[in-house]
Amino acid sequence: MIQIFTQLGRTTEVEQRVYHAIAEQSKPWASTARTSFIGIVENGPQDWTFGLGRAQYTEGDLPVPGH
């Protein structure tokens, strides 16, 4: 099982390329492609904290990636 947490904004095509790349890279150690479970969880800058109980993107301490 692989779970990817990321900011909003990837297209379905990009996500499908990620799935394919992971399947290809895991061939040497995965028994079959059917054993893979990948989930992409997207959310916005207000949903992230890097400690101290603060939302650094929302508070302006960190630049929002891709903006």
PDB file of N, CA, C and O in Angstrom:
ATOM      1  N   MET A   1       0.857  -1.168   0.000  1.00  0.00           N
ATOM      2  CA  MET A   1       0.000   0.000   0.000  1.00  0.00           C
ATOM      3  C   MET A   1       0.899   1.226   0.000  1.00  0.00           C
ATOM      4  O   MET A   1       1.843   1.324   0.785  1.00  0.00           O
ATOM      5  N   ILE A   2       0.594   2.148  -0.883  1.00  0.00           N
ATOM      6  CA  ILE A   2       1.308   3.413  -0.960  1.00  0.00           C
ATOM      7  C   ILE A   2       0.274   4.521  -0.890  1.00  0.00           C
ATOM      8  O   ILE A   2      -0.715   4.508  -1.622  1.00  0.00           O
ATOM      9  N   GLN A   3       0.507   5.477  -0.007  1.00  0.00           N
ATOM     10  CA  GLN A   3      -0.382   6.620   0.075  1.00  0.00           C
ATOM     11  C   GLN A   3       0.449   7.878  -0.127  1.00  0.00           C
ATOM     12  O   GLN A   3       1.478   8.065   0.523  1.00  0.00           O
ATOM     13  N   ILE A   4      -0.002   8.734  -1.028  1.00  0.00           N
ATOM     14  CA  ILE A   4       0.702   9.958  -1.372  1.00  0.00           C
ATOM     15  C   ILE A   4      -0.138  11.144  -0.920  1.00  0.00           C
ATOM     16  O   ILE A   4      -1.284  11.295  -1.345  1.00  0.00           O
ATOM     17  N   PHE A   5       0.423  11.980  -0.065  1.00  0.00           N
ATOM     18  CA  PHE A   5      -0.232  13.208   0.365  1.00  0.00           C
ATOM     19  C   PHE A   5       0.373  14.351  -0.431  1.00  0.00           C
ATOM     20  O   PHE A   5       1.595  14.468  -0.517  1.00  0.00           O
ATOM     21  N   THR A   6      -0.464  15.192  -1.011  1.00  0.00           N
ATOM     22  CA  THR A   6       0.046  16.270  -1.846  1.00  0.00           C
ATOM     23  C   THR A   6      -0.945  17.427  -1.901  1.00  0.00           C
ATOM     24  O   THR A   6      -2.102  17.293  -1.504  1.00  0.00           O
ATOM     25  N   GLN A   7      -0.477  18.540  -2.388  1.00  0.00           N
ATOM     26  CA  GLN A   7      -1.329  19.701  -2.593  1.00  0.00           C
ATOM     27  C   GLN A   7      -2.276  19.451  -3.773  1.00  0.00           C
ATOM     28  O   GLN A   7      -1.997  18.618  -4.636  1.00  0.00           O
ATOM     29  N   LEU A   8      -3.374  20.166  -3.801  1.00  0.00           N
ATOM     30  CA  LEU A   8      -4.325  20.097  -4.911  1.00  0.00           C
ATOM     31  C   LEU A   8      -3.658  20.516  -6.214  1.00  0.00           C
ATOM     32  O   LEU A   8      -2.681  21.266  -6.210  1.00  0.00           O
ATOM     33  N   GLY A   9      -4.189  20.030  -7.322  1.00  0.00           N
ATOM     34  CA  GLY A   9      -3.779  20.578  -8.594  1.00  0.00           C
ATOM     35  C   GLY A   9      -3.252  19.612  -9.635  1.00  0.00           C
ATOM     36  O   GLY A   9      -2.966  20.041 -10.753  1.00  0.00           O
ATOM     37  N   ARG A  10      -3.107  18.325  -9.328  1.00  0.00           N
ATOM     38  CA  ARG A  10      -2.632  17.381 -10.347  1.00  0.00           C
ATOM     39  C   ARG A  10      -3.795  16.940 -11.210  1.00  0.00           C
ATOM     40  O   ARG A  10      -4.900  16.716 -10.718  1.00  0.00           O
ATOM     41  N   THR A  11      -3.537  16.820 -12.493  1.00  0.00           N
ATOM     42  CA  THR A  11      -4.566  16.326 -13.407  1.00  0.00           C
ATOM     43  C   THR A  11      -4.661  14.808 -13.287  1.00  0.00           C
ATOM     44  O   THR A  11      -3.769  14.160 -12.740  1.00  0.00           O
ATOM     45  N   THR A  12      -5.742  14.257 -13.802  1.00  0.00           N
ATOM     46  CA  THR A  12      -5.912  12.809 -13.831  1.00  0.00           C
ATOM     47  C   THR A  12      -4.786  12.170 -14.629  1.00  0.00           C
ATOM     48  O   THR A  12      -4.290  11.108 -14.252  1.00  0.00           O
ATOM     49  N   GLU A  13      -4.372  12.802 -15.731  1.00  0.00           N
ATOM     50  CA  GLU A  13      -3.273  12.264 -16.538  1.00  0.00           C
ATOM     51  C   GLU A  13      -1.983  12.162 -15.728  1.00  0.00           C
ATOM     52  O   GLU A  13      -1.280  11.154 -15.807  1.00  0.00           O
ATOM     53  N   VAL A  14      -1.669  13.191 -14.956  1.00  0.00           N
ATOM     54  CA  VAL A  14      -0.461  13.175 -14.129  1.00  0.00           C
ATOM     55  C   VAL A  14      -0.559  12.054 -13.094  1.00  0.00           C
ATOM     56  O   VAL A  14       0.404  11.315 -12.890  1.00  0.00           O
ATOM     57  N   GLU A  15      -1.695  11.927 -12.451  1.00  0.00           N
ATOM     58  CA  GLU A  15      -1.861  10.870 -11.454  1.00  0.00           C
ATOM     59  C   GLU A  15      -1.702   9.490 -12.088  1.00  0.00           C
ATOM     60  O   GLU A  15      -1.088   8.606 -11.491  1.00  0.00           O
ATOM     61  N   GLN A  16      -2.243   9.298 -13.282  1.00  0.00           N
ATOM     62  CA  GLN A  16      -2.105   8.012 -13.960  1.00  0.00           C
ATOM     63  C   GLN A  16      -0.651   7.724 -14.310  1.00  0.00           C
ATOM     64  O   GLN A  16      -0.223   6.571 -14.260  1.00  0.00           O
ATOM     65  N   ARG A  17       0.116   8.755 -14.665  1.00  0.00           N
ATOM     66  CA  ARG A  17       1.544   8.563 -14.932  1.00  0.00           C
ATOM     67  C   ARG A  17       2.283   8.161 -13.659  1.00  0.00           C
ATOM     68  O   ARG A  17       3.204   7.344 -13.701  1.00  0.00           O
ATOM     69  N   VAL A  18       1.875   8.738 -12.524  1.00  0.00           N
ATOM     70  CA  VAL A  18       2.481   8.349 -11.240  1.00  0.00           C
ATOM     71  C   VAL A  18       2.193   6.880 -10.953  1.00  0.00           C
ATOM     72  O   VAL A  18       3.100   6.138 -10.575  1.00  0.00           O
ATOM     73  N   TYR A  19       0.956   6.451 -11.125  1.00  0.00           N
ATOM     74  CA  TYR A  19       0.592   5.056 -10.896  1.00  0.00           C
ATOM     75  C   TYR A  19       1.443   4.131 -11.769  1.00  0.00           C
ATOM     76  O   TYR A  19       1.976   3.128 -11.294  1.00  0.00           O
ATOM     77  N   HIS A  20       1.559   4.480 -13.041  1.00  0.00           N
ATOM     78  CA  HIS A  20       2.330   3.659 -13.979  1.00  0.00           C
ATOM     79  C   HIS A  20       3.805   3.605 -13.576  1.00  0.00           C
ATOM     80  O   HIS A  20       4.409   2.532 -13.577  1.00  0.00           O
ATOM     81  N   ALA A  21       4.380   4.747 -13.237  1.00  0.00           N
ATOM     82  CA  ALA A  21       5.794   4.794 -12.859  1.00  0.00           C
ATOM     83  C   ALA A  21       6.056   3.949 -11.612  1.00  0.00           C
ATOM     84  O   ALA A  21       7.059   3.239 -11.543  1.00  0.00           O
ATOM     85  N   ILE A  22       5.173   4.022 -10.644  1.00  0.00           N
ATOM     86  CA  ILE A  22       5.345   3.219  -9.427  1.00  0.00           C
ATOM     87  C   ILE A  22       5.252   1.731  -9.759  1.00  0.00           C
ATOM     88  O   ILE A  22       6.043   0.935  -9.252  1.00  0.00           O
ATOM     89  N   ALA A  23       4.303   1.352 -10.598  1.00  0.00           N
ATOM     90  CA  ALA A  23       4.167  -0.058 -10.987  1.00  0.00           C
ATOM     91  C   ALA A  23       5.423  -0.549 -11.704  1.00  0.00           C
ATOM     92  O   ALA A  23       5.897  -1.656 -11.451  1.00  0.00           O
ATOM     93  N   GLU A  24       5.951   0.272 -12.588  1.00  0.00           N
ATOM     94  CA  GLU A  24       7.161  -0.113 -13.322  1.00  0.00           C
ATOM     95  C   GLU A  24       8.362  -0.242 -12.383  1.00  0.00           C
ATOM     96  O   GLU A  24       9.132  -1.197 -12.485  1.00  0.00           O
ATOM     97  N   GLN A  25       8.518   0.709 -11.477  1.00  0.00           N
ATOM     98  CA  GLN A  25       9.661   0.697 -10.567  1.00  0.00           C
ATOM     99  C   GLN A  25       9.579  -0.432  -9.547  1.00  0.00           C
ATOM    100  O   GLN A  25      10.602  -0.874  -9.024  1.00  0.00           O
ATOM    101  N   SER A  26       8.369  -0.899  -9.263  1.00  0.00           N
ATOM    102  CA  SER A  26       8.215  -1.942  -8.244  1.00  0.00           C
ATOM    103  C   SER A  26       8.292  -3.353  -8.818  1.00  0.00           C
ATOM    104  O   SER A  26       8.236  -4.324  -8.063  1.00  0.00           O
ATOM    105  N   LYS A  27       8.419  -3.487 -10.129  1.00  0.00           N
ATOM    106  CA  LYS A  27       8.456  -4.824 -10.734  1.00  0.00           C
ATOM    107  C   LYS A  27       9.521  -5.746 -10.136  1.00  0.00           C
ATOM    108  O   LYS A  27       9.248  -6.933  -9.957  1.00  0.00           O
ATOM    109  N   PRO A  28      10.727  -5.249  -9.817  1.00  0.00           N
ATOM    110  CA  PRO A  28      11.739  -6.171  -9.279  1.00  0.00           C
ATOM    111  C   PRO A  28      11.368  -6.803  -7.933  1.00  0.00           C
ATOM    112  O   PRO A  28      11.856  -7.889  -7.619  1.00  0.00           O
ATOM    113  N   TRP A  29      10.537  -6.167  -7.148  1.00  0.00           N
ATOM    114  CA  TRP A  29      10.230  -6.705  -5.819  1.00  0.00           C
ATOM    115  C   TRP A  29       8.763  -6.987  -5.573  1.00  0.00           C
ATOM    116  O   TRP A  29       8.429  -7.612  -4.566  1.00  0.00           O
ATOM    117  N   ALA A  30       7.863  -6.546  -6.459  1.00  0.00           N
ATOM    118  CA  ALA A  30       6.430  -6.824  -6.287  1.00  0.00           C
ATOM    119  C   ALA A  30       6.087  -8.131  -6.993  1.00  0.00           C
ATOM    120  O   ALA A  30       6.573  -8.398  -8.092  1.00  0.00           O
ATOM    121  N   SER A  31       5.260  -8.931  -6.367  1.00  0.00           N
ATOM    122  CA  SER A  31       4.931 -10.231  -6.965  1.00  0.00           C
ATOM    123  C   SER A  31       4.126 -10.065  -8.248  1.00  0.00           C
ATOM    124  O   SER A  31       4.371 -10.772  -9.226  1.00  0.00           O
ATOM    125  N   THR A  32       3.179  -9.150  -8.256  1.00  0.00           N
ATOM    126  CA  THR A  32       2.434  -8.835  -9.485  1.00  0.00           C
ATOM    127  C   THR A  32       1.944  -7.406  -9.392  1.00  0.00           C
ATOM    128  O   THR A  32       1.900  -6.821  -8.310  1.00  0.00           O
ATOM    129  N   ALA A  33       1.581  -6.855 -10.517  1.00  0.00           N
ATOM    130  CA  ALA A  33       1.041  -5.494 -10.537  1.00  0.00           C
ATOM    131  C   ALA A  33      -0.280  -5.414  -9.775  1.00  0.00           C
ATOM    132  O   ALA A  33      -0.666  -4.334  -9.330  1.00  0.00           O
ATOM    133  N   ARG A  34      -0.965  -6.520  -9.621  1.00  0.00           N
ATOM    134  CA  ARG A  34      -2.258  -6.529  -8.923  1.00  0.00           C
ATOM    135  C   ARG A  34      -2.129  -6.398  -7.414  1.00  0.00           C
ATOM    136  O   ARG A  34      -3.127  -6.191  -6.724  1.00  0.00           O
ATOM    137  N   THR A  35      -0.921  -6.514  -6.896  1.00  0.00           N
ATOM    138  CA  THR A  35      -0.737  -6.427  -5.450  1.00  0.00           C
ATOM    139  C   THR A  35      -0.551  -4.992  -4.979  1.00  0.00           C
ATOM    140  O   THR A  35      -0.421  -4.744  -3.780  1.00  0.00           O
ATOM    141  N   SER A  36      -0.537  -4.055  -5.901  1.00  0.00           N
ATOM    142  CA  SER A  36      -0.304  -2.652  -5.546  1.00  0.00           C
ATOM    143  C   SER A  36      -1.613  -1.944  -5.246  1.00  0.00           C
ATOM    144  O   SER A  36      -2.600  -2.103  -5.964  1.00  0.00           O
ATOM    145  N   PHE A  37      -1.608  -1.162  -4.179  1.00  0.00           N
ATOM    146  CA  PHE A  37      -2.724  -0.275  -3.863  1.00  0.00           C
ATOM    147  C   PHE A  37      -2.118   1.087  -3.628  1.00  0.00           C
ATOM    148  O   PHE A  37      -1.309   1.263  -2.718  1.00  0.00           O
ATOM    149  N   ILE A  38      -2.509   2.064  -4.453  1.00  0.00           N
ATOM    150  CA  ILE A  38      -1.954   3.417  -4.362  1.00  0.00           C
ATOM    151  C   ILE A  38      -3.113   4.388  -4.175  1.00  0.00           C
ATOM    152  O   ILE A  38      -4.101   4.335  -4.907  1.00  0.00           O
ATOM    153  N   GLY A  39      -2.990   5.264  -3.205  1.00  0.00           N
ATOM    154  CA  GLY A  39      -3.986   6.296  -2.979  1.00  0.00           C
ATOM    155  C   GLY A  39      -3.329   7.664  -2.970  1.00  0.00           C
ATOM    156  O   GLY A  39      -2.326   7.877  -2.289  1.00  0.00           O
ATOM    157  N   ILE A  40      -3.899   8.585  -3.726  1.00  0.00           N
ATOM    158  CA  ILE A  40      -3.424   9.969  -3.714  1.00  0.00           C
ATOM    159  C   ILE A  40      -4.450  10.792  -2.946  1.00  0.00           C
ATOM    160  O   ILE A  40      -5.631  10.816  -3.293  1.00  0.00           O
ATOM    161  N   VAL A  41      -3.988  11.459  -1.909  1.00  0.00           N
ATOM    162  CA  VAL A  41      -4.845  12.296  -1.080  1.00  0.00           C
ATOM    163  C   VAL A  41      -4.418  13.738  -1.299  1.00  0.00           C
ATOM    164  O   VAL A  41      -3.298  14.125  -0.967  1.00  0.00           O
ATOM    165  N   GLU A  42      -5.328  14.528  -1.865  1.00  0.00           N
ATOM    166  CA  GLU A  42      -5.023  15.932  -2.131  1.00  0.00           C
ATOM    167  C   GLU A  42      -5.758  16.830  -1.143  1.00  0.00           C
ATOM    168  O   GLU A  42      -6.882  16.548  -0.729  1.00  0.00           O
ATOM    169  N   ASN A  43      -5.101  17.897  -0.788  1.00  0.00           N
ATOM    170  CA  ASN A  43      -5.751  18.905   0.042  1.00  0.00           C
ATOM    171  C   ASN A  43      -5.097  20.255  -0.216  1.00  0.00           C
ATOM    172  O   ASN A  43      -4.160  20.355  -1.009  1.00  0.00           O
ATOM    173  N   GLY A  44      -5.588  21.287   0.449  1.00  0.00           N
ATOM    174  CA  GLY A  44      -5.103  22.636   0.205  1.00  0.00           C
ATOM    175  C   GLY A  44      -4.086  23.095   1.239  1.00  0.00           C
ATOM    176  O   GLY A  44      -3.836  22.396   2.221  1.00  0.00           O
ATOM    177  N   PRO A  45      -3.503  24.263   1.020  1.00  0.00           N
ATOM    178  CA  PRO A  45      -2.474  24.766   1.912  1.00  0.00           C
ATOM    179  C   PRO A  45      -2.958  24.939   3.356  1.00  0.00           C
ATOM    180  O   PRO A  45      -2.154  24.853   4.284  1.00  0.00           O
ATOM    181  N   GLN A  46      -4.233  25.177   3.557  1.00  0.00           N
ATOM    182  CA  GLN A  46      -4.767  25.355   4.903  1.00  0.00           C
ATOM    183  C   GLN A  46      -4.768  24.053   5.696  1.00  0.00           C
ATOM    184  O   GLN A  46      -4.963  24.063   6.912  1.00  0.00           O
ATOM    185  N   ASP A  47      -4.549  22.936   5.011  1.00  0.00           N
ATOM    186  CA  ASP A  47      -4.610  21.624   5.650  1.00  0.00           C
ATOM    187  C   ASP A  47      -3.253  21.100   6.121  1.00  0.00           C
ATOM    188  O   ASP A  47      -3.161  19.959   6.576  1.00  0.00           O
ATOM    189  N   TRP A  48      -2.204  21.911   6.019  1.00  0.00           N
ATOM    190  CA  TRP A  48      -0.856  21.460   6.361  1.00  0.00           C
ATOM    191  C   TRP A  48      -0.298  22.243   7.537  1.00  0.00           C
ATOM    192  O   TRP A  48      -0.495  23.453   7.647  1.00  0.00           O
ATOM    193  N   THR A  49       0.406  21.530   8.416  1.00  0.00           N
ATOM    194  CA  THR A  49       1.189  22.170   9.457  1.00  0.00           C
ATOM    195  C   THR A  49       2.547  21.487   9.519  1.00  0.00           C
ATOM    196  O   THR A  49       2.660  20.279   9.312  1.00  0.00           O
ATOM    197  N   PHE A  50       3.550  22.260   9.798  1.00  0.00           N
ATOM    198  CA  PHE A  50       4.904  21.727   9.942  1.00  0.00           C
ATOM    199  C   PHE A  50       5.384  21.951  11.367  1.00  0.00           C
ATOM    200  O   PHE A  50       6.541  22.296  11.604  1.00  0.00           O
ATOM    201  N   GLY A  51       4.475  21.748  12.306  1.00  0.00           N
ATOM    202  CA  GLY A  51       4.799  21.824  13.722  1.00  0.00           C
ATOM    203  C   GLY A  51       4.345  23.096  14.398  1.00  0.00           C
ATOM    204  O   GLY A  51       3.889  24.041  13.754  1.00  0.00           O
ATOM    205  N   LEU A  52       4.479  23.097  15.698  1.00  0.00           N
ATOM    206  CA  LEU A  52       4.155  24.228  16.567  1.00  0.00           C
ATOM    207  C   LEU A  52       2.685  24.623  16.532  1.00  0.00           C
ATOM    208  O   LEU A  52       2.333  25.727  16.949  1.00  0.00           O
ATOM    209  N   GLY A  53       1.819  23.735  16.040  1.00  0.00           N
ATOM    210  CA  GLY A  53       0.389  24.018  16.024  1.00  0.00           C
ATOM    211  C   GLY A  53      -0.006  25.164  15.111  1.00  0.00           C
ATOM    212  O   GLY A  53      -1.022  25.823  15.335  1.00  0.00           O
ATOM    213  N   ARG A  54       0.797  25.402  14.082  1.00  0.00           N
ATOM    214  CA  ARG A  54       0.539  26.527  13.178  1.00  0.00           C
ATOM    215  C   ARG A  54       0.354  26.026  11.749  1.00  0.00           C
ATOM    216  O   ARG A  54       0.872  24.972  11.383  1.00  0.00           O
ATOM    217  N   ALA A  55      -0.377  26.779  10.956  1.00  0.00           N
ATOM    218  CA  ALA A  55      -0.557  26.496   9.525  1.00  0.00           C
ATOM    219  C   ALA A  55       0.343  27.459   8.756  1.00  0.00           C
ATOM    220  O   ALA A  55      -0.090  28.538   8.353  1.00  0.00           O
ATOM    221  N   GLN A  56       1.585  27.064   8.559  1.00  0.00           N
ATOM    222  CA  GLN A  56       2.602  27.960   8.021  1.00  0.00           C
ATOM    223  C   GLN A  56       2.279  28.493   6.624  1.00  0.00           C
ATOM    224  O   GLN A  56       2.608  29.640   6.321  1.00  0.00           O
ATOM    225  N   TYR A  57       1.643  27.688   5.765  1.00  0.00           N
ATOM    226  CA  TYR A  57       1.253  28.201   4.446  1.00  0.00           C
ATOM    227  C   TYR A  57       0.200  29.298   4.590  1.00  0.00           C
ATOM    228  O   TYR A  57       0.309  30.361   3.978  1.00  0.00           O
ATOM    229  N   THR A  58      -0.815  29.030   5.402  1.00  0.00           N
ATOM    230  CA  THR A  58      -1.911  29.986   5.588  1.00  0.00           C
ATOM    231  C   THR A  58      -1.425  31.266   6.255  1.00  0.00           C
ATOM    232  O   THR A  58      -1.879  32.360   5.919  1.00  0.00           O
ATOM    233  N   GLU A  59      -0.501  31.125   7.202  1.00  0.00           N
ATOM    234  CA  GLU A  59       0.003  32.290   7.933  1.00  0.00           C
ATOM    235  C   GLU A  59       1.056  33.068   7.159  1.00  0.00           C
ATOM    236  O   GLU A  59       1.486  34.136   7.595  1.00  0.00           O
ATOM    237  N   GLY A  60       1.479  32.534   6.000  1.00  0.00           N
ATOM    238  CA  GLY A  60       2.441  33.244   5.168  1.00  0.00           C
ATOM    239  C   GLY A  60       3.896  33.002   5.510  1.00  0.00           C
ATOM    240  O   GLY A  60       4.778  33.632   4.926  1.00  0.00           O
ATOM    241  N   ASP A  61       4.171  32.088   6.458  1.00  0.00           N
ATOM    242  CA  ASP A  61       5.559  31.781   6.810  1.00  0.00           C
ATOM    243  C   ASP A  61       6.268  30.975   5.729  1.00  0.00           C
ATOM    244  O   ASP A  61       7.490  31.042   5.597  1.00  0.00           O
ATOM    245  N   LEU A  62       5.498  30.216   4.958  1.00  0.00           N
ATOM    246  CA  LEU A  62       6.053  29.406   3.878  1.00  0.00           C
ATOM    247  C   LEU A  62       5.307  29.711   2.578  1.00  0.00           C
ATOM    248  O   LEU A  62       4.095  29.924   2.592  1.00  0.00           O
ATOM    249  N   PRO A  63       6.029  29.732   1.457  1.00  0.00           N
ATOM    250  CA  PRO A  63       5.339  29.922   0.177  1.00  0.00           C
ATOM    251  C   PRO A  63       4.580  28.637  -0.191  1.00  0.00           C
ATOM    252  O   PRO A  63       5.074  27.536   0.050  1.00  0.00           O
ATOM    253  N   VAL A  64       3.414  28.774  -0.759  1.00  0.00           N
ATOM    254  CA  VAL A  64       2.621  27.622  -1.176  1.00  0.00           C
ATOM    255  C   VAL A  64       3.254  27.080  -2.453  1.00  0.00           C
ATOM    256  O   VAL A  64       3.407  27.819  -3.426  1.00  0.00           O
ATOM    257  N   PRO A  65       3.626  25.795  -2.463  1.00  0.00           N
ATOM    258  CA  PRO A  65       4.241  25.227  -3.659  1.00  0.00           C
ATOM    259  C   PRO A  65       3.344  25.360  -4.897  1.00  0.00           C
ATOM    260  O   PRO A  65       2.138  25.122  -4.831  1.00  0.00           O
ATOM    261  N   GLY A  66       3.934  25.732  -5.988  1.00  0.00           N
ATOM    262  CA  GLY A  66       3.189  25.839  -7.242  1.00  0.00           C
ATOM    263  C   GLY A  66       2.402  27.114  -7.417  1.00  0.00           C
ATOM    264  O   GLY A  66       1.697  27.267  -8.415  1.00  0.00           O
ATOM    265  N   HIS A  67       2.502  28.045  -6.465  1.00  0.00           N
ATOM    266  CA  HIS A  67       1.758  29.310  -6.595  1.00  0.00           C
ATOM    267  C   HIS A  67       2.694  30.470  -6.720  1.00  0.00           C
ATOM    268  O   HIS A  67       2.249  31.612  -6.838  1.00  0.00           O
TER     269      HIS A  67
END
